[in-house]
Amino acid sequence: MKKLAVLTMVLFIGIGSLLSGCGSSTQIKQAPQTTLGQELMDLDKARQDGIISQEEYNKLKKQIVDNRKN
């Protein structure tokens, strides 16, 4: 009797988890991927426009390149 109760509970949980996704229209959207070259060009433009200093540019450039290696 106890096994039947456990089996019934497992079935209800399994069916419930399967049905919880039914009818959902949620879509996963990925952020557009930029190339390494585009990121570096954007960073250089920020430096040329005076938005960031040369020191900040060097630090951020290193971070971008290092992150792409991983």
C-alpha positions as CSV (number, residue, x, y, z in Angstrom):
1,M,0.0,0.0,0.0
2,K,2.8,2.4,0.9
3,K,4.6,1.6,-2.4
4,L,1.4,2.4,-4.3
5,A,1.1,5.8,-2.5
6,V,4.7,6.6,-3.4
7,L,4.3,5.5,-7.0
8,T,1.2,7.6,-7.3
9,M,2.9,10.7,-5.9
10,V,5.9,10.3,-8.2
11,L,3.5,10.0,-11.2
12,F,1.6,13.1,-10.2
13,I,4.8,15.1,-9.8
14,G,6.2,13.8,-13.1
15,I,3.0,14.6,-15.0
16,G,2.8,18.0,-13.3
17,S,6.3,18.9,-14.3
18,L,5.7,17.8,-17.9
19,L,2.5,19.9,-18.1
20,S,4.0,23.0,-16.5
21,G,5.8,23.7,-19.7
22,C,2.8,23.2,-22.0
23,G,1.4,26.3,-23.6
24,S,4.3,28.4,-22.7
25,S,5.5,30.8,-25.3
26,T,8.6,31.9,-23.5
27,Q,11.5,32.2,-25.9
28,I,15.1,32.6,-25.0
29,K,16.8,35.4,-26.8
30,Q,20.5,35.7,-27.0
31,A,22.3,38.9,-27.0
32,P,23.9,39.7,-30.4
33,Q,27.5,38.5,-30.4
34,T,30.2,41.0,-31.3
35,T,33.5,40.1,-32.8
36,L,36.8,40.8,-31.1
37,G,37.6,43.3,-33.8
38,Q,34.3,45.2,-33.3
39,E,34.8,45.4,-29.6
40,L,38.3,46.7,-30.1
41,M,37.2,49.3,-32.7
42,D,34.4,50.5,-30.3
43,L,36.9,50.8,-27.5
44,D,39.3,52.7,-29.7
45,K,36.6,55.1,-30.7
46,A,35.7,55.7,-27.1
47,R,39.4,56.6,-26.5
48,Q,39.6,58.8,-29.5
49,D,36.4,60.6,-28.5
50,G,37.9,61.3,-25.1
51,I,35.3,59.1,-23.3
52,I,38.0,57.0,-21.7
53,S,41.7,57.7,-21.0
54,Q,44.6,56.0,-22.6
55,E,45.2,54.1,-19.3
56,E,41.6,52.9,-19.2
57,Y,41.8,51.9,-22.9
58,N,44.9,49.8,-22.3
59,K,43.3,48.1,-19.3
60,L,40.0,47.4,-21.0
61,K,41.8,46.2,-24.2
62,K,43.7,43.7,-22.2
63,Q,40.6,42.5,-20.4
64,I,38.7,42.1,-23.7
65,V,41.6,40.1,-25.3
66,D,42.1,38.0,-22.3
67,N,38.4,37.1,-22.0
68,R,38.3,36.0,-25.6
69,K,41.2,33.6,-25.0
70,N,39.2,31.8,-22.3
